[in-house]
Amino acid sequence: MNIRRIVAAIHAEAESEEKGARHFNGAGLNSSEKTSRFQNDLGSLRGSYERLYQMRALVGQMPPSPDTLRARIGARLVRLVQRMLFWYTPQIHRVQQEITSSIGSLCRLIEAQTEEIAILRKELRSAQSARAFSPTPVTASGGQTPPPLPPAFEFALQDRFRGSEQETAAKLDKWFRMMESVERGSGGSWLDIGCGRGEWLKLAARRGYDALGIDLNPAAVEHCRANGLKAEEADAGCFLRAAADETFALITMFHVAEHLTPEYLLELLALAWRKLRPGGLLAIETPNPANLLIGSNLFWNDPTHQRPLPEPLLGLMIEFAGFSVVRRAGLNPFPPESHLPWTEIDLVRQIDALLYDARDYGVLARK
């Protein structure tokens, strides 16, 4: 048994737990295999300690022997040797005692560290669960830490990959027709989460709606304000938690959901339900992963994207938050010149739909 290896393994596991790692450093075994091997080594160490503890009292004692002449002669010889080694036998006994005591202390130390590791593992899981619902770090002053990418670069992503403001506004204008086709509740202000360059805010203002946009990107907020639009730099979760219940008639999230973790998106949907007035609407648009070009390639042009959201999954999450889905729609197909020829052939038409149909999809839900 290599005691140093056992202690090193315990410390490695403790360091890995603190960092949230799943494996020990520098090894090829998974966590469960290492735990099993560690438990076996600890059991062997405990067994060695118990054997030593039983043997330590035998030092200096006469070995058992049968009551025969030969045994009696042998016993006298052993006593003679024992007297000759009177200065040595007590030292052997003390060494044996110290070794036994040291191994016993080591066993207790390892067992105590094992208990501490179990506590750390439990606290780590709790901390990870808590962070899942607070994905944006908050500073002591109540502000937020800067995003990992420069704000100007995130703003440039929209210009490069989503199209010009005029093109985006033309795409978003379709949402007004979708909303006009469903029954809405009483009036109220509008909230646009992730307002970006403010295309939706500008369309709403032209129609006389009181719309406020929020965005984490200060460059986007500054751009909106420069165009006379109402915008604030805020995290959606923090903003909604601070807002009064049943405040808004409409909450929109255009190309926001794909930037969020599933845990945070679920919390955001639940908050949106609380902040909407009865009959209020929730509108979400996101890239369509059912389109093969989007799901396999174009979606990943934005490094801030978390993962594609298939329409059935997003629909379930919206309904789980308490909404009733009233409209689903494929949006923004590729231009006609991108489509395949000979779509009158059934197989070609199916391939064309998988490649060049709706680039995005929208879900309209009501409280």
Helices and strands as residue ranges (DSSP letters): H 3-19, H 31-55, G 56-58, H 69-84, H 89-132, H 151-157, I 158-162, H 165-172, H 174-180, E 189-193, H 199-206, E 211-215, H 218-226, E 231-233, H 236-242, E 248-254, G 257-259, H 262-275, E 276-287, H 292-296, G 298-301, H 311-320, E 324-333, G 336-338, H 346-356, E 358-366
